[in-house]
């Protein structure tokens, strides 16, 4: 208890509170701009943290990341440009609500769910960090292989429309992930002699192109030149009632995100997709998913920020990065003389719990800052069509260029925009392809590593208890929809 009071005294200093507020403002702004990610914002913040004490430096990173992850839902809901691969899991539901004239409902649900999910993650981080980290470190390349397969399976099976088209979308994403230098053999693959392609395809320009450019093309070719966008209404009326009705989704999403986020390298991407799949499986109206249903938004949104919080478990306890953001955090901790690992809980426990409390504060600030960015975003809905389309295209170009500061990112965005338009015209879902690009490298690396360790014995993938459980989960993800479809067909015939 005395350690917690010392940590509280460190966090409640005016300098720390001011730093958190400024970092929150920066994070909410960066996250709302298509193409600018939380990782990029944290990377830009690092030089400033050189001149800070440890607590405000880590608190600033935590606040910026929490705000940016939620703010990525804003362009996803209003413009159909997901800010992160995780938000791509429920971008169709959010955008469908916008087109139905209820953008404030989608953003409000996402905001409060992110706050609750992040808070659940922080509380688990404070209460069970060593236990969760010990469980996470038991994962080998075999478990990570099955975890990647599970995430891809969820994306393919739960996608709206034909499951076969969902599988086709995932396979396309996996093929794109193979472009570049083979990490094992060191040989270029599918580069077609291009030096730029040797570094692989960046998923941010690909994601922007596949989701945003089809909308731009649709607006250009539409018969009606003037849009009649919905008016952004009040955010909070009716929000509490909906969240209370969906309280099981919020809690389940927060727990799912917290458990998956504690696995090194898993992150919010897999957590959001798994949570969305669970929500659809447990829903009484799964046919409404992808058409503006709130269950998927609530559960996946809570998992998104829950995973962001719990990713700090392996980082602080064992010095193993939980995601891209915490990989940067490890460098900052070493720079401040704080060596991540079990010893940090013995030498400076007050600093560790101060970091926990700063993360809790950042998640609570999601409500006022989220309300502000949602209110400010209403201006996007008032832009006439003649001005709206070129502005969106300009944001896509700037966001794609900013990834590596090269024109190749813009070309990538344009190419994948045409692919996205082709997919949509033929009813092929886009989101599974994005997850295939994100998880393709993880899947290949862990498959090759496992095969090298076992000297080519495929039974290594069924040699550990957790691996068997994940394999069973993958099998159920594929067999349950098939069995349901066969039963439905039999019932229809009878």
C-alpha positions in Angstrom: 0.0 0.0 0.0 2.8 2.4 0.8 4.3 1.7 -2.7 1.0 2.6 -4.3 0.8 5.8 -2.4 4.4 6.7 -3.4 3.5 6.0 -7.0 0.3 8.1 -6.7 2.4 11.0 -5.4 4.7 10.8 -8.4 1.9 10.8 -10.9 -0.1 13.6 -9.3 2.7 16.1 -9.8 1.7 19.1 -12.0 4.5 18.4 -14.4 3.4 14.8 -15.0 -0.3 15.8 -15.3 0.6 18.5 -17.8 2.8 16.2 -19.8 0.0 13.6 -20.0 -2.5 16.2 -21.2 -0.2 17.5 -23.9 0.7 14.0 -25.1 -3.0 13.1 -25.1 -3.7 16.0 -27.4 -0.9 15.0 -29.7 -2.0 11.4 -29.8 -5.6 12.2 -30.5 -4.6 14.4 -33.4 -2.1 12.0 -34.9 -4.5 9.0 -34.6 -7.3 10.9 -36.4 -5.2 11.6 -39.5 -5.3 8.7 -41.9 -1.9 7.0 -42.3 -0.4 8.4 -39.1 -0.2 5.6 -36.6 0.4 5.4 -32.8 3.8 3.8 -33.5 4.8 6.8 -35.6 3.6 9.2 -32.9 5.6 7.4 -30.2 8.7 7.4 -32.4 8.4 11.2 -33.0 8.0 11.7 -29.2 11.2 9.8 -28.2 13.6 12.7 -28.8 11.5 14.9 -26.5 11.6 12.3 -23.7 15.4 12.6 -23.6 14.9 15.7 -21.4 12.2 14.2 -19.1 12.3 12.3 -15.9 11.3 8.6 -16.1 7.7 8.9 -14.9 6.6 11.8 -17.2 8.5 10.3 -20.1 6.8 6.9 -19.9 3.4 8.5 -19.0 3.6 10.7 -22.2 4.2 7.6 -24.3 1.3 5.7 -22.6 -1.1 8.6 -23.1 -0.1 9.2 -26.7 -0.5 5.6 -27.6 -3.9 5.1 -25.9 -5.3 8.2 -27.6 -3.9 7.4 -31.0 -5.3 3.9 -31.0 -8.8 5.1 -30.3 -8.6 8.1 -32.6 -7.8 5.7 -35.5 -11.5 4.7 -35.3 -12.5 8.3 -36.3 -11.4 8.1 -40.0 -12.5 4.5 -40.1 -16.0 5.4 -39.0 -16.4 8.6 -41.0 -14.2 7.9 -44.1 -13.9 4.1 -44.1 -10.1 4.5 -43.6 -9.2 2.4 -40.6 -6.4 4.0 -38.6 -5.0 0.7 -37.5 -5.2 -3.0 -38.7 -7.1 -3.7 -35.5 -9.8 -1.1 -36.2 -10.2 -2.7 -39.7 -12.0 -5.5 -37.8 -15.1 -3.4 -37.2 -14.7 -0.6 -39.8 -17.6 -1.9 -41.9 -20.0 -1.7 -38.9 -18.8 1.8 -38.0 -19.1 3.1 -41.6 -22.5 1.5 -42.0 -23.7 3.5 -39.0 -22.4 6.7 -40.5 -24.2 6.0 -43.8 -27.3 5.3 -41.8 -27.1 8.7 -40.1 -25.7 7.6 -36.8 -21.9 8.4 -36.8 -22.1 9.7 -33.2 -23.4 6.3 -32.0 -20.6 4.3 -33.5 -17.9 6.7 -32.3 -19.4 7.0 -28.8 -19.6 3.2 -28.4 -16.0 2.9 -29.6 -14.8 5.6 -27.3 -16.4 4.3 -24.1 -15.6 0.7 -25.0 -11.9 1.6 -25.5 -11.9 3.4 -22.1 -13.4 0.4 -20.3 -11.2 -2.1 -22.2 -8.1 -0.1 -21.5 -9.0 0.2 -17.8 -9.5 -3.6 -17.6 -6.1 -4.1 -19.2 -4.4 -1.7 -16.7 -6.1 -3.3 -13.7 -4.9 -6.8 -14.9 -1.5 -5.3 -15.5 -1.4 -4.1 -11.9 -2.8 -7.2 -10.2 -1.5 -10.1 -12.3 1.6 -8.8 -14.3 4.0 -11.5 -13.1 1.5 -14.3 -13.6 0.4 -13.2 -17.1 4.0 -12.6 -18.1 5.0 -16.1 -16.9 2.2 -17.6 -19.0 3.3 -15.5 -22.0 6.9 -16.6 -21.9 5.8 -20.2 -22.1 4.8 -19.6 -25.7 7.2 -20.9 -28.3 7.2 -20.5 -32.1 4.7 -23.3 -32.3 2.0 -21.5 -30.2 2.6 -18.2 -32.2 2.1 -20.1 -35.4 -1.3 -21.4 -34.3 -2.2 -18.0 -32.8 -1.5 -16.4 -36.2 -3.5 -19.1 -37.9 -6.4 -18.5 -35.5 -6.4 -14.7 -36.3 -6.4 -15.4 -40.0 -9.2 -18.0 -39.6 -11.3 -15.5 -37.7 -10.8 -12.9 -40.4 -11.7 -15.4 -43.2 -14.7 -17.1 -41.6 -16.4 -14.1 -40.0 -16.2 -11.9 -43.1 -19.5 -10.8 -44.5 -20.6 -12.7 -47.6 -19.1 -15.9 -48.9 -16.6 -17.7 -46.7 -14.8 -18.8 -49.9 -14.3 -15.1 -50.9 -13.0 -14.4 -47.3 -10.4 -17.2 -47.8 -9.4 -15.7 -51.1 -8.9 -12.4 -49.5 -6.7 -13.9 -46.8 -4.6 -15.8 -49.3 -4.1 -12.6 -51.3 -2.9 -10.8 -48.1 -0.5 -13.7 -47.4 0.9 -13.5 -50.9 1.5 -9.8 -50.5 3.3 -10.5 -47.2 5.7 -12.8 -49.0 7.0 -10.0 -51.3 10.5 -8.9 -50.4 13.6 -10.6 -49.0 13.1 -14.0 -47.5 14.2 -13.7 -43.9 15.5 -17.3 -43.7 17.2 -17.8 -47.1 17.9 -14.2 -47.8 16.5 -14.5 -51.4 14.2 -11.9 -53.0 10.7 -13.1 -53.7 8.1 -11.6 -56.1 10.1 -8.4 -56.4 10.1 -8.4 -60.3 13.5 -6.7 -60.2 12.3 -3.7 -58.2 14.7 -2.5 -55.5 11.8 -0.9 -53.5 9.9 -4.2 -53.3 12.9 -5.9 -51.6 11.8 -4.2 -48.4 8.3 -5.7 -48.7 5.0 -4.0 -48.9 4.1 -1.6 -46.1 0.6 -2.4 -44.7 -0.2 1.2 -44.0 -0.3 2.4 -47.7 -1.9 -0.9 -48.6 -4.6 -0.4 -46.0 -5.2 3.2 -47.0 -5.5 2.3 -50.6 -7.8 -0.7 -50.2 -10.3 1.1 -48.0 -10.1 4.7 -49.0 -9.6 4.8 -52.8 -12.7 2.7 -53.6 -14.7 5.3 -51.8 -13.0 8.1 -53.7 -13.7 6.3 -57.0 -17.3 5.7 -56.0 -17.8 9.4 -55.2 -16.2 10.4 -58.5 -18.4 8.0 -60.6 -21.6 8.7 -58.7 -24.5 10.2 -60.5 -25.3 12.7 -57.8 -22.6 15.2 -57.4 -23.8 16.5 -54.0 -23.6 14.4 -50.9 -26.2 14.8 -48.2 -24.2 13.7 -45.2 -25.8 12.8 -41.8 -25.7 15.4 -39.1 -23.6 14.5 -36.0 -26.0 14.4 -33.1 -25.3 14.3 -29.3 -23.0 11.5 -28.3 -24.0 10.4 -24.8 -27.8 10.1 -24.8 -28.7 6.4 -24.9 -25.1 5.4 -24.8 -25.2 4.1 -21.2 -28.3 2.0 -21.9 -26.7 0.4 -24.9 -23.4 -0.3 -23.1 -25.3 -1.8 -20.2 -27.2 -4.1 -22.6 -23.9 -5.0 -24.1 -22.0 -5.2 -20.8 -21.1 -8.9 -21.5 -19.5 -7.9 -24.8 -17.5 -5.1 -23.2 -16.1 -7.3 -20.3 -15.4 -10.2 -22.6 -13.6 -7.9 -25.1 -11.5 -6.3 -22.4 -10.5 -9.7 -21.0 -9.8 -11.1 -24.5 -7.7 -8.2 -25.4 -5.8 -8.2 -22.1 -5.0 -11.9 -22.3 -3.9 -11.9 -26.0 -2.1 -8.5 -25.6 0.1 -10.1 -22.8 1.6 -12.4 -25.4 4.8 -11.0 -26.9 4.3 -9.8 -30.4 0.6 -10.6 -30.5 -0.7 -7.1 -30.0 -4.1 -5.5 -30.6 -4.4 -6.7 -34.2 -5.0 -10.4 -33.4 -6.9 -9.4 -30.2 -9.5 -7.2 -32.1 -10.1 -9.9 -34.7 -10.5 -12.7 -32.2 -12.8 -10.6 -30.1 -14.9 -9.7 -33.2 -15.1 -13.3 -34.1 -16.2 -14.3 -30.6 -18.8 -11.5 -30.6 -20.3 -12.9 -33.9 -20.2 -16.5 -32.6 -22.1 -15.6 -29.4 -24.5 -13.2 -31.0 -28.1 -14.0 -31.5 -28.1 -11.9 -34.7 -24.8 -12.7 -36.5 -26.3 -11.8 -39.8 -26.3 -8.1 -38.8 -22.5 -7.9 -38.4 -20.9 -5.7 -41.0 -24.1 -3.8 -41.5 -23.9 -1.4 -38.6 -24.3 -3.7 -35.6 -23.0 -2.5 -32.3 -21.9 -5.8 -30.7 -18.8 -6.1 -32.9 -17.8 -2.4 -32.3 -18.2 -2.7 -28.5 -16.3 -6.0 -28.1 -13.5 -5.5 -30.6 -13.1 -1.8 -29.5 -12.6 -2.9 -25.8 -10.2 -5.6 -26.9 -8.2 -3.1 -28.9 -7.2 -0.9 -25.9 -7.2 -3.8 -23.5 -4.4 -5.4 -25.6 -2.6 -2.1 -25.7 -2.4 -1.9 -21.9 -1.5 -5.5 -21.3 1.3 -5.5 -23.9 3.3 -3.8 -21.2 3.2 -7.0 -19.1 6.1 -8.9 -20.8 7.9 -5.6 -21.4 8.2 -4.6 -17.8 8.5 -8.1 -16.2 10.8 -9.8 -18.7 12.0 -7.1 -21.0 10.3 -8.7 -24.0 8.3 -6.2 -26.2 4.6 -7.0 -26.4 4.1 -4.9 -29.6 5.8 -2.2 -31.7 5.1 0.5 -29.2 6.6 -1.3 -26.2 9.6 -2.2 -28.3 10.3 1.5 -28.4 9.5 1.8 -24.7 12.3 -0.7 -23.8 14.9 1.6 -25.3 13.5 4.6 -23.3 13.6 2.5 -20.0 17.3 1.6 -20.6 18.0 5.3 -21.4 16.5 6.3 -18.1 18.5 3.7 -16.2 15.6 1.4 -15.6 16.4 -2.2 -16.8 13.2 -4.1 -17.7 12.9 -7.4 -15.9 11.9 -8.9 -12.5 14.6 -6.8 -10.8 12.7 -3.5 -11.6 9.9 -4.6 -9.3 12.5 -4.9 -6.4 14.6 -1.9 -7.0 12.1 0.7 -8.0 8.5 -0.6 -7.5 7.1 2.9 -7.0 8.2 3.8 -10.6 6.6 0.7 -12.0 3.3 1.4 -10.3 3.5 5.1 -11.3 3.7 3.9 -14.9 0.6 1.7 -14.3 -1.3 4.7 -12.8 -0.2 7.0 -15.6 -1.7 4.4 -18.1 -4.9 4.3 -16.1 -5.1 8.2 -16.2 -4.5 8.1 -20.0 -7.4 5.7 -20.4 -9.7 7.8 -18.3 -8.8 10.8 -20.3 -10.2 9.0 -23.4 -13.7 10.3 -22.5 -13.1 14.1 -22.5 -10.5 14.0 -25.3 -12.5 11.5 -27.3 -15.6 13.7 -27.0 -13.6 16.7 -28.2 -12.2 14.9 -31.3 -15.7 13.4 -32.2 -17.2 16.9 -31.9 -14.4 18.4 -34.1 -14.8 15.6 -36.6 -18.4 16.6 -37.4 -16.9 19.2 -39.7 -15.9 16.3 -42.1 -19.5 15.5 -42.6 -20.3 19.0 -43.7 -17.8 19.2 -46.5 -19.5 19.2 -50.0 -18.7 16.4 -52.3 -16.8 18.6 -54.7 -14.3 19.4 -52.0 -14.5 16.2 -49.9 -13.1 13.8 -52.5 -9.9 15.6 -53.2 -9.3 16.3 -49.5 -9.6 12.5 -48.8 -7.3 11.7 -51.7 -4.8 14.3 -50.4 -4.9 12.7 -46.9 -4.3 9.3 -48.5 -1.3 10.6 -50.4 0.3 12.4 -47.4 -0.3 9.4 -45.1 1.2 7.0 -47.6 4.2 9.2 -48.3 4.9 9.8 -44.6 5.6 6.1 -43.8 9.0 6.0 -45.5 9.2 9.5 -47.0 9.2 8.0 -50.5 6.9 8.2 -53.5 6.9 4.4 -53.6 4.4 4.5 -50.7 2.0 6.6 -52.8 2.4 4.2 -55.7 1.6 1.3 -53.4 -1.5 3.0 -52.1 -2.7 3.7 -55.7 -2.1 0.1 -56.7 -3.9 -1.4 -53.7 -6.7 1.1 -54.3 -7.4 -0.5 -57.6 -7.2 -3.9 -56.0 -9.6 -2.8 -53.3 -12.0 -1.5 -56.0 -11.8 -4.8 -57.9 -12.5 -6.7 -54.6 -15.5 -4.6 -53.7 -17.0 -4.9 -57.2 -16.8 -8.6 -56.9 -18.0 -8.9 -53.3 -14.6 -9.9 -51.9 -14.1 -8.5 -48.3 -11.1 -6.2 -47.8 -10.3 -6.6 -44.1 -9.0 -10.2 -44.3 -6.5 -9.2 -46.9 -5.1 -6.5 -44.6 -4.8 -9.0 -41.7 -3.1 -11.4 -44.1 -0.5 -8.7 -44.9 0.0 -7.9 -41.2 0.2 -11.6 -39.9 1.9 -13.1 -43.0 5.4 -12.4 -41.7 4.6 -13.7 -38.2 3.1 -16.9 -39.7 6.0 -17.6 -42.0 8.7 -16.9 -39.4 7.2 -19.1 -36.7 6.4 -21.9 -39.1 10.0 -22.0 -40.5 11.5 -21.7 -37.0 9.4 -24.6 -35.7 10.3 -26.7 -38.7 14.0 -26.0 -38.3 13.9 -26.8 -34.6 12.0 -30.1 -35.2 14.2 -30.9 -38.3 11.1 -31.1 -40.5 8.8 -33.1 -38.2 5.3 -31.6 -38.6 4.2 -33.2 -35.3 6.0 -30.5 -33.5 2.8 -28.4 -34.0 0.9 -30.8 -31.8 3.6 -31.5 -29.2 2.6 -29.0 -26.6 -0.7 -28.7 -24.6 -1.3 -25.0 -25.4 -0.5 -25.7 -29.1 -3.1 -28.5 -29.1 -5.7 -26.2 -27.6 -5.0 -23.5 -30.2 -5.2 -26.1 -33.0 -8.6 -27.3 -31.7 -9.7 -23.6 -31.6 -8.7 -23.2 -35.3 -10.5 -26.5 -36.2 -13.6 -25.3 -34.5 -13.4 -21.9 -36.2 -13.6 -23.7 -39.6 -15.9 -26.6 -38.8 -18.7 -24.8 -36.8 -19.6 -22.5 -39.7 -19.6 -25.4 -42.1 -21.8 -27.5 -39.9 -24.2 -24.6 -39.4 -24.4 -24.0 -43.2 -25.1 -27.7 -43.8 -27.9 -27.6 -41.2 -29.4 -24.5 -42.6 -29.4 -26.0 -46.1 -31.0 -29.2 -44.8 -33.6 -27.2 -43.0 -34.3 -25.1 -46.1 -34.8 -28.2 -48.2 -37.1 -29.9 -45.7 
